[in-house]
C-alpha cells in the first residue's frame, strides 16, 4: 500500500491547486450541513444507504466461505489454498465481465436500481446454493456468483447512483455517508450473524444472510431512479 501511494503521488501530481487560507472549520461545517440537507431531502440516497447497509451486513458471511467449502470436501491435493486462490481469480474475472456488461447500459434511465436489485437476487440465490450445496463444486459455484457478481456490481452501482444524485460541492461528503452506511452494515451484520451462529449451523447462517441480501434487493426494486435533479436546501455558507 505504501508503494502504491508513492506511485499515485508521483504519477498524478496536483496542478493549479489553490489552497484556502481561512475559516477551515467554518467551511467544513458548511459542507457537512449541505451534505446532510441533500441526504435528508433525497429519498434515492436513503435507498442507496439502506441497501448498502443490508448488503454489507449479509456479506459478512463471506469470511466463512472457506470453512463451508472445506466442510463440503474441497480437494486436498494440491493444498486447498490453491483451490481458494483459483476461485478468487475466477471471481475477479467474472466481476470484470459483469461490470463491463453493466457499463454499457448504466446510463439508461432506471437501469441502476434494476441492476442493483438483480445483483441482490443473484447474491441471495448464491448464498442459498452455498448453504444447501451437496458438494464442493456446487458450493464453489455459489461463492463464484456472490463474489463475482453480487458484491462488485452492488458496490459499483451504489457509487454511480450517489454520483448522479449528489451535487459537486458535497459529493465527497455524501460518499462519506455511503462509506459509513457500509461500515454500519458490516458491524451490525458481523455481530448479529456471530450471535446467530451460536445457535444455528453454518447452512442456516447462510440462508439468513441470503434473506438480508434479498431484502436489500426488494428495497431497491421498489425505488425509482427518476434522474431528476435532487432538491437541495440552500444553506448559507
C-alpha positions as CSV (number, residue, x, y, z in Angstrom):
1,X,0.0,0.0,0.0
2,X,2.9,2.4,0.7
3,X,4.4,1.7,-2.7
4,X,1.0,2.3,-4.3
5,X,0.7,5.6,-2.5
6,X,4.1,6.7,-3.8
7,X,3.1,5.7,-7.4
8,X,-0.1,7.8,-7.1
9,X,1.8,10.8,-5.6
10,X,4.4,10.8,-8.3
11,X,2.3,9.9,-11.3
12,X,-0.7,12.1,-10.6
13,X,0.5,15.4,-9.1
14,X,-2.0,18.2,-8.4
15,X,-1.9,21.2,-10.7
16,X,-3.4,24.6,-10.4
17,X,-4.4,23.9,-6.8
18,X,-5.3,26.9,-4.8
19,X,-5.5,26.2,-1.0
20,X,-7.9,28.1,1.2
21,X,-6.3,30.1,3.9
22,X,-9.1,31.0,6.3
23,X,-12.1,29.6,8.1
24,X,-11.3,25.9,7.5
25,X,-13.7,24.7,10.3
26,X,-16.5,27.0,9.2
27,X,-16.1,25.8,5.6
28,X,-16.1,22.2,6.6
29,X,-19.2,22.7,8.8
30,X,-21.0,24.4,5.9
31,X,-20.2,21.5,3.6
32,X,-21.4,19.0,6.1
33,X,-24.6,20.8,6.6
34,X,-25.3,21.0,2.9
35,X,-24.4,17.3,2.5
36,X,-26.9,16.4,5.3
37,X,-29.5,18.6,3.8
38,X,-29.1,16.9,0.5
39,X,-29.2,13.4,2.0
40,X,-32.4,14.2,4.0
41,X,-34.2,15.6,1.0
42,X,-33.4,12.9,-1.5
43,X,-35.2,9.6,-1.0
44,X,-33.0,7.9,-3.6
45,X,-29.9,8.5,-1.4
46,X,-31.8,6.9,1.6
47,X,-32.5,3.9,-0.6
48,X,-28.8,3.5,-1.5
49,X,-27.7,3.9,2.1
50,X,-30.2,1.4,3.3
51,X,-29.4,-1.2,0.6
52,X,-25.7,-0.7,1.3
53,X,-26.1,-1.5,5.0
54,X,-28.2,-4.6,4.2
55,X,-25.9,-6.0,1.5
56,X,-22.8,-5.5,3.6
57,X,-24.5,-7.0,6.6
58,X,-25.3,-10.1,4.7
59,X,-21.9,-10.2,3.0
60,X,-20.2,-10.6,6.4
61,X,-20.7,-14.4,6.0
62,X,-18.0,-14.2,3.3
63,X,-15.4,-14.9,5.9
64,X,-17.0,-18.3,6.4
65,X,-16.9,-19.3,2.8
66,X,-13.6,-21.3,3.1
67,X,-14.9,-23.1,6.2
68,X,-18.1,-24.1,4.4
69,X,-16.2,-25.3,1.3
70,X,-13.8,-27.3,3.5
71,X,-16.8,-29.0,5.1
72,X,-18.2,-29.8,1.7
73,X,-14.9,-31.5,0.7
74,X,-12.6,-29.2,-1.2
75,X,-9.9,-31.3,-2.8
76,X,-6.9,-31.7,-0.5
77,X,-4.4,-32.3,-3.3
78,X,-3.0,-29.9,-4.1
79,X,-3.3,-27.9,-1.0
80,X,-6.8,-26.3,-0.5
81,X,-5.3,-22.8,-0.7
82,X,-4.7,-23.5,-4.4
83,X,-8.4,-24.1,-4.8
84,X,-9.3,-21.0,-2.9
85,X,-6.8,-18.9,-4.9
86,X,-8.2,-20.2,-8.2
87,X,-11.7,-19.5,-7.1
88,X,-10.7,-15.9,-6.1
89,X,-9.1,-15.3,-9.5
90,X,-12.2,-16.7,-11.3
91,X,-14.4,-14.4,-9.2
92,X,-12.3,-11.4,-10.2
93,X,-12.6,-12.3,-13.9
94,X,-16.3,-12.8,-13.6
95,X,-16.6,-9.5,-11.8
96,X,-14.7,-7.7,-14.5
97,X,-17.0,-9.2,-17.1
98,X,-20.2,-8.3,-15.2
99,X,-19.1,-4.7,-14.7
100,X,-18.2,-4.5,-18.4
101,X,-21.7,-5.5,-19.3
102,X,-23.3,-3.1,-16.8
103,X,-21.1,-0.3,-18.1
104,X,-22.7,-0.3,-21.5
105,X,-26.2,0.0,-20.0
106,X,-25.9,2.0,-16.8
107,X,-26.6,5.4,-18.4
108,X,-30.2,4.4,-19.4
109,X,-33.0,5.7,-17.1
110,X,-34.0,3.2,-14.5
111,X,-31.1,0.8,-15.1
112,X,-29.3,1.5,-11.8
113,X,-32.0,0.2,-9.5
114,X,-32.8,-2.7,-11.8
115,X,-29.2,-3.8,-12.0
116,X,-28.7,-3.4,-8.2
117,X,-31.8,-5.4,-7.5
118,X,-30.8,-8.1,-9.9
119,X,-27.3,-8.4,-8.3
120,X,-29.0,-8.7,-4.9
121,X,-31.2,-11.6,-6.3
122,X,-28.0,-13.3,-7.7
123,X,-26.3,-12.8,-4.3
124,X,-29.2,-14.2,-2.3
125,X,-29.5,-17.3,-4.6
126,X,-25.7,-17.8,-4.4
127,X,-25.9,-17.9,-0.6
128,X,-28.7,-20.4,-0.7
129,X,-26.8,-22.5,-3.1
130,X,-23.8,-22.5,-0.8
131,X,-25.9,-23.2,2.2
132,X,-27.6,-26.3,0.7
133,X,-24.8,-27.5,-1.6
134,X,-24.2,-31.2,-1.6
135,X,-20.6,-30.9,-2.6
136,X,-17.6,-28.5,-3.0
137,X,-18.2,-27.9,-6.7
138,X,-21.8,-26.7,-6.2
139,X,-20.7,-24.7,-3.2
140,X,-17.9,-23.1,-5.2
141,X,-20.4,-22.0,-7.9
142,X,-22.3,-20.2,-5.1
143,X,-19.2,-18.5,-3.9
144,X,-18.3,-17.5,-7.5
145,X,-21.7,-15.9,-8.1
146,X,-21.7,-14.0,-4.9
147,X,-18.1,-12.8,-5.0
148,X,-18.0,-12.3,-8.8
149,X,-21.4,-10.7,-9.4
150,X,-23.3,-9.6,-6.3
151,X,-20.5,-7.9,-4.4
152,X,-18.7,-5.9,-7.2
153,X,-21.9,-4.9,-9.0
154,X,-23.8,-3.6,-5.9
155,X,-20.6,-1.8,-4.8
156,X,-20.0,-0.1,-8.2
157,X,-23.7,0.8,-8.9
158,X,-24.1,2.3,-5.4
159,X,-21.2,4.7,-6.2
160,X,-22.6,5.6,-9.6
161,X,-26.0,6.2,-8.0
162,X,-24.6,8.5,-5.4
163,X,-22.6,10.4,-8.1
164,X,-25.9,11.0,-10.0
165,X,-27.7,12.3,-7.0
166,X,-25.1,14.4,-5.2
167,X,-24.1,17.9,-6.3
168,X,-20.4,18.5,-6.9
169,X,-19.9,20.7,-3.9
170,X,-21.0,17.9,-1.4
171,X,-20.3,14.8,-3.4
172,X,-17.3,13.7,-1.4
173,X,-19.3,14.2,1.8
174,X,-22.2,12.1,0.5
175,X,-19.8,9.4,-0.5
176,X,-18.5,9.5,3.1
177,X,-22.1,8.9,4.3
178,X,-22.2,5.9,1.9
179,X,-19.0,4.6,3.4
180,X,-20.4,5.0,6.9
181,X,-23.5,3.1,5.9
182,X,-21.3,0.3,4.6
183,X,-19.4,0.2,7.9
184,X,-22.6,0.2,10.0
185,X,-23.9,-2.8,7.9
186,X,-20.6,-4.7,8.4
187,X,-20.6,-4.1,12.2
188,X,-24.3,-4.9,12.7
189,X,-24.1,-7.9,10.4
190,X,-21.0,-9.2,11.9
191,X,-22.3,-9.0,15.4
192,X,-25.8,-10.3,14.5
193,X,-24.6,-13.2,12.4
194,X,-22.0,-14.1,15.0
195,X,-24.7,-14.3,17.7
196,X,-26.9,-16.4,15.4
197,X,-24.0,-18.8,14.7
198,X,-24.0,-19.9,18.3
199,X,-27.4,-21.4,18.0
200,X,-27.6,-22.3,14.3
201,X,-25.3,-24.2,11.9
202,X,-23.4,-22.7,9.0
203,X,-26.1,-23.6,6.4
204,X,-28.8,-21.8,8.4
205,X,-26.5,-18.8,8.8
206,X,-26.0,-18.6,5.1
207,X,-29.8,-18.8,4.5
208,X,-30.3,-15.9,7.0
209,X,-27.6,-13.9,5.2
210,X,-29.4,-14.6,1.9
211,X,-32.6,-13.2,3.3
212,X,-30.8,-10.0,4.3
213,X,-29.4,-9.5,0.8
214,X,-32.7,-10.3,-0.7
215,X,-34.3,-7.6,1.5
216,X,-31.9,-5.1,0.0
217,X,-33.0,-6.1,-3.5
218,X,-36.6,-5.6,-2.6
219,X,-35.8,-2.2,-1.1
220,X,-34.1,-1.1,-4.3
221,X,-36.7,-2.7,-6.6
222,X,-39.4,-0.6,-5.0
223,X,-37.4,2.6,-5.6
224,X,-37.4,4.7,-8.7
225,X,-34.3,6.2,-10.5
226,X,-36.0,9.2,-12.0
227,X,-32.8,11.1,-12.8
228,X,-34.5,14.3,-11.7
229,X,-32.2,16.8,-10.0
230,X,-32.2,16.4,-6.2
231,X,-33.9,19.2,-4.2
232,X,-31.2,20.7,-2.0
233,X,-31.9,23.1,0.8
234,X,-29.8,26.1,0.3
235,X,-27.8,26.8,3.4
236,X,-25.8,30.0,3.9
237,X,-22.1,29.4,3.8
